[in-house]
Amino acid sequence: MEDYVIVVNKIEELQTIKDRQELELIFERAKRTIIGGQEVILVRQNSDGQQYRFETYSNEHDFEEYRKQVFRFL
């Protein structure tokens, strides 16, 4: 298994359109990655396609706090 990358721009887009189902799928995959011993990496993508990492999660508790933050806005 390898690290799971979440593009935060996509998360924000899904929040805007209130697509809870797709968000749940992303967060479930990410949780399985952490349980499997890998990391979840949050990146932001610029308009030119370049991505930069700004956060990494390697334990369930911290990732769950991030998940709660995302779903708070729905």
VEXLO-182966 format. One record per residue: chain; residue in three letters; x, y, z of N, C-alpha, C, CB in turn. Coordinates in nm, 3 decimals. Glycine has a CB too. Layout:
<lotor kette="A" rest="ALA" n_u="X" n_v="Y" n_w="Z" ca_u="X" ca_v="Y" ca_w="Z" c_u="X" c_v="Y" c_w="Z" cb_u="X" cb_v="Y" cb_w="Z"/>
...
//
This chain:
<lotor kette="A" rest="MET" n_u="0.085" n_v="-0.118" n_w="0.000" ca_u="0.000" ca_v="0.000" ca_w="0.000" c_u="0.090" c_v="0.124" c_w="0.000" cb_u="-0.097" cb_v="0.000" cb_w="0.123"/>
<lotor kette="A" rest="GLU" n_u="0.041" n_v="0.231" n_w="-0.059" ca_u="0.120" ca_v="0.353" ca_w="-0.062" c_u="0.043" c_v="0.468" c_w="0.000" cb_u="0.160" cb_v="0.387" cb_w="-0.206"/>
<lotor kette="A" rest="ASP" n_u="0.112" n_v="0.579" n_w="0.022" ca_u="0.049" ca_v="0.697" ca_w="0.081" c_u="-0.069" c_v="0.741" c_w="-0.004" cb_u="0.151" cb_v="0.812" cb_w="0.097"/>
<lotor kette="A" rest="TYR" n_u="-0.167" n_v="0.803" n_w="0.061" ca_u="-0.287" ca_v="0.850" ca_w="-0.008" c_u="-0.282" c_v="1.002" c_w="-0.012" cb_u="-0.418" cb_v="0.800" cb_w="0.064"/>
<lotor kette="A" rest="VAL" n_u="-0.295" n_v="1.059" n_w="-0.130" ca_u="-0.288" ca_v="1.203" ca_w="-0.148" c_u="-0.429" c_v="1.257" c_w="-0.168" cb_u="-0.197" cb_v="1.240" cb_w="-0.270"/>
<lotor kette="A" rest="ILE" n_u="-0.462" n_v="1.359" n_w="-0.089" ca_u="-0.591" ca_v="1.427" ca_w="-0.101" c_u="-0.563" c_v="1.568" c_w="-0.152" cb_u="-0.669" cb_v="1.429" cb_w="0.035"/>
<lotor kette="A" rest="VAL" n_u="-0.624" n_v="1.601" n_w="-0.265" ca_u="-0.614" ca_v="1.736" ca_w="-0.319" c_u="-0.724" c_v="1.819" c_w="-0.252" cb_u="-0.627" cb_v="1.738" cb_w="-0.479"/>
<lotor kette="A" rest="VAL" n_u="-0.683" n_v="1.912" n_w="-0.169" ca_u="-0.778" ca_v="1.989" ca_w="-0.088" c_u="-0.872" c_v="2.071" c_w="-0.175" cb_u="-0.703" cb_v="2.080" cb_w="0.008"/>
<lotor kette="A" rest="ASN" n_u="-0.827" n_v="2.113" n_w="-0.291" ca_u="-0.915" ca_v="2.186" ca_w="-0.382" c_u="-1.040" c_v="2.104" c_w="-0.413" cb_u="-0.841" cb_v="2.222" cb_w="-0.514"/>
<lotor kette="A" rest="LYS" n_u="-1.021" n_v="1.972" n_w="-0.430" ca_u="-1.133" ca_v="1.882" ca_w="-0.460" c_u="-1.226" c_v="1.872" c_w="-0.338" cb_u="-1.080" cb_v="1.740" cb_w="-0.499"/>
<lotor kette="A" rest="ILE" n_u="-1.169" n_v="1.865" n_w="-0.219" ca_u="-1.249" ca_v="1.860" ca_w="-0.097" c_u="-1.335" c_v="1.985" c_w="-0.086" cb_u="-1.159" cb_v="1.845" cb_w="0.028"/>
<lotor kette="A" rest="GLU" n_u="-1.276" n_v="2.099" n_w="-0.112" ca_u="-1.350" ca_v="2.226" ca_w="-0.105" c_u="-1.462" c_v="2.230" c_w="-0.209" cb_u="-1.254" cb_v="2.345" cb_w="-0.126"/>
<lotor kette="A" rest="GLU" n_u="-1.435" n_v="2.178" n_w="-0.326" ca_u="-1.538" ca_v="2.173" ca_w="-0.432" c_u="-1.654" c_v="2.084" c_w="-0.388" cb_u="-1.477" cb_v="2.120" cb_w="-0.564"/>
<lotor kette="A" rest="LEU" n_u="-1.622" n_v="1.969" n_w="-0.330" ca_u="-1.727" ca_v="1.877" ca_w="-0.284" c_u="-1.806" c_v="1.938" c_w="-0.169" cb_u="-1.665" cb_v="1.743" cb_w="-0.240"/>
<lotor kette="A" rest="GLN" n_u="-1.740" n_v="2.015" n_w="-0.084" ca_u="-1.812" ca_v="2.085" ca_w="0.023" c_u="-1.911" c_v="2.184" c_w="-0.036" cb_u="-1.713" cb_v="2.157" cb_w="0.117"/>
<lotor kette="A" rest="THR" n_u="-1.867" n_v="2.256" n_w="-0.137" ca_u="-1.951" ca_v="2.358" ca_w="-0.200" c_u="-2.078" c_v="2.298" c_w="-0.257" cb_u="-1.873" cb_v="2.430" cb_w="-0.310"/>
<lotor kette="A" rest="ILE" n_u="-2.065" n_v="2.182" n_w="-0.321" ca_u="-2.184" ca_v="2.120" ca_w="-0.381" c_u="-2.251" c_v="2.020" c_w="-0.286" cb_u="-2.146" cb_v="2.050" cb_w="-0.511"/>
<lotor kette="A" rest="LYS" n_u="-2.198" n_v="2.012" n_w="-0.163" ca_u="-2.255" ca_v="1.926" ca_w="-0.057" c_u="-2.264" c_v="1.779" c_w="-0.098" cb_u="-2.394" cb_v="1.977" cb_w="-0.019"/>
<lotor kette="A" rest="ASP" n_u="-2.156" n_v="1.730" n_w="-0.160" ca_u="-2.151" ca_v="1.590" ca_w="-0.203" c_u="-2.092" c_v="1.504" c_w="-0.090" cb_u="-2.066" cb_v="1.575" cb_w="-0.333"/>
<lotor kette="A" rest="ARG" n_u="-2.176" n_v="1.474" n_w="0.007" ca_u="-2.133" ca_v="1.396" ca_w="0.124" c_u="-2.087" c_v="1.256" c_w="0.085" cb_u="-2.248" cb_v="1.386" cb_w="0.226"/>
<lotor kette="A" rest="GLN" n_u="-2.152" n_v="1.196" n_w="-0.012" ca_u="-2.119" ca_v="1.060" ca_w="-0.052" c_u="-1.975" c_v="1.050" c_w="-0.104" cb_u="-2.217" cb_v="1.011" cb_w="-0.160"/>
<lotor kette="A" rest="GLU" n_u="-1.938" n_v="1.140" n_w="-0.192" ca_u="-1.801" ca_v="1.138" ca_w="-0.246" c_u="-1.699" c_v="1.171" c_w="-0.137" cb_u="-1.788" cb_v="1.238" cb_w="-0.363"/>
<lotor kette="A" rest="LEU" n_u="-1.732" n_v="1.265" n_w="-0.049" ca_u="-1.643" ca_v="1.296" ca_w="0.062" c_u="-1.623" c_v="1.175" c_w="0.152" cb_u="-1.698" cb_v="1.414" cb_w="0.144"/>
<lotor kette="A" rest="GLU" n_u="-1.731" n_v="1.103" n_w="0.180" ca_u="-1.720" ca_v="0.983" ca_w="0.264" c_u="-1.629" c_v="0.879" c_w="0.199" cb_u="-1.859" cb_v="0.922" cb_w="0.290"/>
<lotor kette="A" rest="LEU" n_u="-1.640" n_v="0.862" n_w="0.068" ca_u="-1.554" ca_v="0.767" ca_w="-0.003" c_u="-1.406" c_v="0.806" c_w="0.010" cb_u="-1.593" cb_v="0.760" cb_w="-0.151"/>
<lotor kette="A" rest="ILE" n_u="-1.376" n_v="0.932" n_w="-0.009" ca_u="-1.238" ca_v="0.980" ca_w="0.002" c_u="-1.185" c_v="0.957" c_w="0.142" cb_u="-1.229" cb_v="1.130" cb_w="-0.035"/>
<lotor kette="A" rest="PHE" n_u="-1.265" n_v="0.993" n_w="0.242" ca_u="-1.219" ca_v="0.980" ca_w="0.380" c_u="-1.208" c_v="0.834" c_w="0.424" cb_u="-1.311" cb_v="1.055" cb_w="0.473"/>
<lotor kette="A" rest="GLU" n_u="-1.292" n_v="0.748" n_w="0.370" ca_u="-1.283" ca_v="0.605" ca_w="0.402" c_u="-1.154" c_v="0.547" c_w="0.344" cb_u="-1.407" cb_v="0.528" cb_w="0.348"/>
<lotor kette="A" rest="ARG" n_u="-1.121" n_v="0.582" n_w="0.220" ca_u="-0.995" ca_v="0.536" ca_w="0.160" c_u="-0.876" c_v="0.585" c_w="0.240" cb_u="-0.984" cb_v="0.583" cb_w="0.013"/>
<lotor kette="A" rest="ALA" n_u="-0.883" n_v="0.710" n_w="0.281" ca_u="-0.773" ca_v="0.768" ca_w="0.358" c_u="-0.756" c_v="0.697" c_w="0.492" cb_u="-0.796" cb_v="0.918" cb_w="0.379"/>
<lotor kette="A" rest="LYS" n_u="-0.867" n_v="0.668" n_w="0.557" ca_u="-0.862" ca_v="0.600" ca_w="0.687" c_u="-0.800" c_v="0.461" c_w="0.672" cb_u="-1.004" cb_v="0.589" cb_w="0.748"/>
<lotor kette="A" rest="ARG" n_u="-0.838" n_v="0.390" n_w="0.567" ca_u="-0.779" ca_v="0.257" ca_w="0.542" c_u="-0.630" c_v="0.267" c_w="0.518" cb_u="-0.847" cb_v="0.190" cb_w="0.421"/>
<lotor kette="A" rest="THR" n_u="-0.587" n_v="0.375" n_w="0.454" ca_u="-0.445" ca_v="0.396" ca_w="0.429" c_u="-0.370" c_v="0.412" c_w="0.561" cb_u="-0.423" cb_v="0.521" cb_w="0.340"/>
<lotor kette="A" rest="ILE" n_u="-0.426" n_v="0.490" n_w="0.652" ca_u="-0.362" ca_v="0.512" ca_w="0.782" c_u="-0.359" c_v="0.381" c_w="0.861" cb_u="-0.436" cb_v="0.622" cb_w="0.862"/>
<lotor kette="A" rest="ILE" n_u="-0.470" n_v="0.308" n_w="0.861" ca_u="-0.475" ca_v="0.180" ca_w="0.932" c_u="-0.371" c_v="0.084" c_w="0.874" cb_u="-0.618" cb_v="0.118" cb_w="0.923"/>
<lotor kette="A" rest="GLY" n_u="-0.346" n_v="0.093" n_w="0.745" ca_u="-0.247" ca_v="0.009" ca_w="0.678" c_u="-0.103" c_v="0.052" c_w="0.703" cb_u="-0.274" cb_v="0.009" cb_w="0.532"/>
<lotor kette="A" rest="GLY" n_u="-0.085" n_v="0.159" n_w="0.780" ca_u="0.051" ca_v="0.201" ca_w="0.816" c_u="0.113" c_v="0.307" c_w="0.727" cb_u="0.139" cb_v="0.084" cb_w="0.816"/>
<lotor kette="A" rest="GLN" n_u="0.036" n_v="0.360" n_w="0.634" ca_u="0.086" ca_v="0.464" ca_w="0.545" c_u="0.034" c_v="0.600" c_w="0.590" cb_u="0.044" cb_v="0.435" cb_w="0.399"/>
<lotor kette="A" rest="GLU" n_u="0.070" n_v="0.703" n_w="0.515" ca_u="0.030" ca_v="0.839" ca_w="0.549" c_u="-0.074" c_v="0.894" c_w="0.452" cb_u="0.151" cb_v="0.930" cb_w="0.552"/>
<lotor kette="A" rest="VAL" n_u="-0.151" n_v="0.989" n_w="0.501" ca_u="-0.243" ca_v="1.067" ca_w="0.418" c_u="-0.180" c_v="1.205" c_w="0.404" cb_u="-0.389" cb_v="1.074" cb_w="0.480"/>
<lotor kette="A" rest="ILE" n_u="-0.162" n_v="1.246" n_w="0.280" ca_u="-0.095" ca_v="1.373" ca_w="0.252" c_u="-0.195" c_v="1.469" c_w="0.191" cb_u="0.027" cb_v="1.351" cb_w="0.157"/>
<lotor kette="A" rest="LEU" n_u="-0.207" n_v="1.588" n_w="0.250" ca_u="-0.293" ca_v="1.692" ca_w="0.196" c_u="-0.209" c_v="1.784" c_w="0.109" cb_u="-0.365" cb_v="1.771" cb_w="0.309"/>
<lotor kette="A" rest="VAL" n_u="-0.256" n_v="1.807" n_w="-0.012" ca_u="-0.187" ca_v="1.897" ca_w="-0.104" c_u="-0.287" c_v="1.998" c_w="-0.159" cb_u="-0.120" cb_v="1.819" cb_w="-0.220"/>
<lotor kette="A" rest="ARG" n_u="-0.234" n_v="2.112" n_w="-0.198" ca_u="-0.315" ca_v="2.213" ca_w="-0.267" c_u="-0.258" c_v="2.225" c_w="-0.407" cb_u="-0.314" cb_v="2.353" cb_w="-0.191"/>
<lotor kette="A" rest="GLN" n_u="-0.348" n_v="2.231" n_w="-0.505" ca_u="-0.306" ca_v="2.238" ca_w="-0.645" c_u="-0.325" c_v="2.380" c_w="-0.697" cb_u="-0.384" cb_v="2.137" cb_w="-0.732"/>
<lotor kette="A" rest="ASN" n_u="-0.219" n_v="2.436" n_w="-0.754" ca_u="-0.225" ca_v="2.569" ca_w="-0.814" c_u="-0.294" c_v="2.562" c_w="-0.950" cb_u="-0.083" cb_v="2.630" cb_w="-0.829"/>
<lotor kette="A" rest="SER" n_u="-0.327" n_v="2.675" n_w="-1.005" ca_u="-0.394" ca_v="2.680" ca_w="-1.135" c_u="-0.307" c_v="2.623" c_w="-1.248" cb_u="-0.433" cb_v="2.822" cb_w="-1.168"/>
<lotor kette="A" rest="ASP" n_u="-0.175" n_v="2.623" n_w="-1.229" ca_u="-0.087" ca_v="2.566" ca_w="-1.332" c_u="-0.064" c_v="2.416" c_w="-1.313" cb_u="0.048" cb_v="2.638" cb_w="-1.330"/>
<lotor kette="A" rest="GLY" n_u="-0.134" n_v="2.356" n_w="-1.216" ca_u="-0.127" ca_v="2.212" ca_w="-1.195" c_u="-0.024" c_v="2.166" c_w="-1.094" cb_u="-0.098" cb_v="2.146" cb_w="-1.323"/>
<lotor kette="A" rest="GLN" n_u="0.059" n_v="2.256" n_w="-1.047" ca_u="0.160" ca_v="2.219" ca_w="-0.947" c_u="0.093" c_v="2.197" c_w="-0.812" cb_u="0.269" cb_v="2.328" cb_w="-0.936"/>
<lotor kette="A" rest="GLN" n_u="0.140" n_v="2.095" n_w="-0.742" ca_u="0.085" ca_v="2.064" ca_w="-0.611" c_u="0.191" c_v="2.088" c_w="-0.505" cb_u="0.035" cb_v="1.918" cb_w="-0.605"/>
<lotor kette="A" rest="TYR" n_u="0.146" n_v="2.138" n_w="-0.389" ca_u="0.239" ca_v="2.149" ca_w="-0.277" c_u="0.175" c_v="2.091" c_w="-0.152" cb_u="0.281" cb_v="2.296" cb_w="-0.255"/>
<lotor kette="A" rest="ARG" n_u="0.255" n_v="2.017" n_w="-0.081" ca_u="0.212" ca_v="1.949" ca_w="0.042" c_u="0.207" c_v="2.050" c_w="0.156" cb_u="0.308" cb_v="1.831" cb_w="0.076"/>
<lotor kette="A" rest="PHE" n_u="0.101" n_v="2.043" n_w="0.236" ca_u="0.096" ca_v="2.131" ca_w="0.352" c_u="0.058" c_v="2.059" c_w="0.481" cb_u="0.000" cb_v="2.243" cb_w="0.327"/>
<lotor kette="A" rest="GLU" n_u="0.018" n_v="1.933" n_w="0.472" ca_u="-0.018" ca_v="1.858" ca_w="0.594" c_u="-0.005" c_v="1.710" c_w="0.567" cb_u="-0.163" cb_v="1.893" cb_w="0.641"/>
<lotor kette="A" rest="THR" n_u="0.035" n_v="1.636" n_w="0.670" ca_u="0.046" ca_v="1.492" ca_w="0.661" c_u="-0.015" c_v="1.431" c_w="0.786" cb_u="0.194" cb_v="1.447" cb_w="0.644"/>
<lotor kette="A" rest="TYR" n_u="-0.094" n_v="1.327" n_w="0.769" ca_u="-0.155" ca_v="1.255" ca_w="0.882" c_u="-0.107" c_v="1.111" c_w="0.881" cb_u="-0.310" cb_v="1.261" cb_w="0.875"/>
<lotor kette="A" rest="SER" n_u="-0.069" n_v="1.064" n_w="0.999" ca_u="-0.023" ca_v="0.925" ca_w="1.009" c_u="-0.094" c_v="0.850" c_w="1.121" cb_u="0.127" cb_v="0.922" cb_w="1.031"/>
<lotor kette="A" rest="ASN" n_u="-0.186" n_v="0.918" n_w="1.192" ca_u="-0.263" ca_v="0.846" ca_w="1.293" c_u="-0.411" c_v="0.879" c_w="1.280" cb_u="-0.213" cb_v="0.880" cb_w="1.436"/>
<lotor kette="A" rest="GLU" n_u="-0.492" n_v="0.783" n_w="1.320" ca_u="-0.638" ca_v="0.794" ca_w="1.303" c_u="-0.699" c_v="0.911" c_w="1.377" cb_u="-0.704" cb_v="0.667" cb_w="1.349"/>
<lotor kette="A" rest="HIS" n_u="-0.653" n_v="0.936" n_w="1.498" ca_u="-0.713" ca_v="1.041" ca_w="1.580" c_u="-0.699" c_v="1.179" c_w="1.513" cb_u="-0.647" cb_v="1.044" cb_w="1.719"/>
<lotor kette="A" rest="ASP" n_u="-0.578" n_v="1.213" n_w="1.471" ca_u="-0.556" ca_v="1.343" ca_w="1.407" c_u="-0.635" c_v="1.354" c_w="1.277" cb_u="-0.407" cb_v="1.365" cb_w="1.380"/>
<lotor kette="A" rest="PHE" n_u="-0.637" n_v="1.244" n_w="1.200" ca_u="-0.711" ca_v="1.247" ca_w="1.074" c_u="-0.861" c_v="1.264" c_w="1.100" cb_u="-0.685" cb_v="1.119" cb_w="0.994"/>
<lotor kette="A" rest="GLU" n_u="-0.912" n_v="1.202" n_w="1.203" ca_u="-1.054" ca_v="1.214" ca_w="1.237" c_u="-1.089" c_v="1.359" c_w="1.272" cb_u="-1.090" cb_v="1.120" cb_w="1.355"/>
<lotor kette="A" rest="GLU" n_u="-0.997" n_v="1.428" n_w="1.337" ca_u="-1.020" ca_v="1.570" ca_w="1.368" c_u="-1.031" c_v="1.652" c_w="1.238" cb_u="-0.905" cb_v="1.625" cb_w="1.457"/>
<lotor kette="A" rest="TYR" n_u="-0.946" n_v="1.621" n_w="1.141" ca_u="-0.954" ca_v="1.689" ca_w="1.011" c_u="-1.088" c_v="1.658" c_w="0.943" cb_u="-0.836" cb_v="1.647" cb_w="0.919"/>
<lotor kette="A" rest="ARG" n_u="-1.127" n_v="1.532" n_w="0.947" ca_u="-1.255" ca_v="1.490" ca_w="0.888" c_u="-1.371" c_v="1.568" c_w="0.950" cb_u="-1.275" cb_v="1.338" cb_w="0.907"/>
<lotor kette="A" rest="LYS" n_u="-1.371" n_v="1.580" n_w="1.081" ca_u="-1.478" ca_v="1.655" ca_w="1.150" c_u="-1.481" c_v="1.800" c_w="1.103" cb_u="-1.458" cb_v="1.650" cb_w="1.303"/>
<lotor kette="A" rest="GLN" n_u="-1.364" n_v="1.859" n_w="1.083" ca_u="-1.357" ca_v="1.997" ca_w="1.034" c_u="-1.424" c_v="2.009" c_w="0.898" cb_u="-1.211" cb_v="2.045" cb_w="1.025"/>
<lotor kette="A" rest="VAL" n_u="-1.396" n_v="1.916" n_w="0.810" ca_u="-1.451" ca_v="1.921" ca_w="0.674" c_u="-1.603" c_v="1.907" c_w="0.678" cb_u="-1.389" cb_v="1.810" cb_w="0.587"/>
<lotor kette="A" rest="PHE" n_u="-1.653" n_v="1.812" n_w="0.755" ca_u="-1.797" ca_v="1.788" ca_w="0.758" c_u="-1.873" c_v="1.892" c_w="0.840" cb_u="-1.824" cb_v="1.650" cb_w="0.813"/>
<lotor kette="A" rest="ARG" n_u="-1.805" n_v="1.968" n_w="0.919" ca_u="-1.870" ca_v="2.074" ca_w="0.996" c_u="-1.933" c_v="2.176" c_w="0.904" cb_u="-1.770" cb_v="2.142" cb_w="1.090"/>
<lotor kette="A" rest="PHE" n_u="-1.877" n_v="2.195" n_w="0.786" ca_u="-1.925" ca_v="2.298" ca_w="0.694" c_u="-2.036" c_v="2.251" c_w="0.603" cb_u="-1.812" cb_v="2.347" cb_w="0.611"/>
<lotor kette="A" rest="LEU" n_u="-2.086" n_v="2.129" n_w="0.625" ca_u="-2.195" ca_v="2.078" ca_w="0.539" c_u="-2.328" c_v="2.089" c_w="0.608" cb_u="-2.169" cb_v="1.932" cb_w="0.500"/>
//
